[in-house]
Amino acid sequence: MTGLLRTLAWVPRALILTVALAAPVLAAPALDQKPRSIIEAPQPKNTGIGFVLLMSLRRG
């Protein structure tokens, strides 16, 4: 009888542990269905210093 009570005492703990471990795995496909919004950094302005450097090296 005590063995049965000990087993029944572990059932809620095992259930909570199983749900806690399975929740992220089951939630991942649901998050993947939403459209993704990617925030990108603004592109730096091209100052053209490479062309100026090339011209100065050709003259020298």
N, C-alpha and C positions, 0 to 999 in steps of 0.2 A: 504493500500500500504506500509506503514512503517513497519507493522508487517511482511510482506513478505520479505522486505529488511533486517530486523533484523534476520529473520530465515536464509536467504541466507548467511548472514555474519557469522553465527555460523557453517555452514556446513564445511568449510575448517578446522576450529579449531577442530571440532569433528572428522573429518577424520584423521588429524594428530595425535590426541590423541589415536584414535583407532589403528592406525598403530603402534604407539610407544608401546602400551601395548600388542599388538598381536605378534610383531616381535620375542621376546624371546620365546614365547610359540610355535610358528611355527618353529623356528630354532632349538629347542631342539631335535626333532627326526632326523634332518639332521646331527647333531653332534654325535648322538648315533650310526650311521652306520659306522663310521670310526673305524679302529682297535685301541684299546687303548694301549698306551705305558706307562707302570708304571715304574717309576724310584725308585729303592729300594736302601736302604743304604747297604753298604757292611756288611757281617756277621762278628761279632767279633770273633777273634780266641779263641778257647777253650784252656785255659791254664792248665786245669786239677787240679786246686787248691782244688776242692771238694774231689777228691780221696786222696790227700795228707792230707787234714784235717781229713778225715775219718780214715785213718791209724794212725794218731797221736792221735786221741781220743781213738782208740782201745788199743794202747800201754799204755796210761796213766791211 
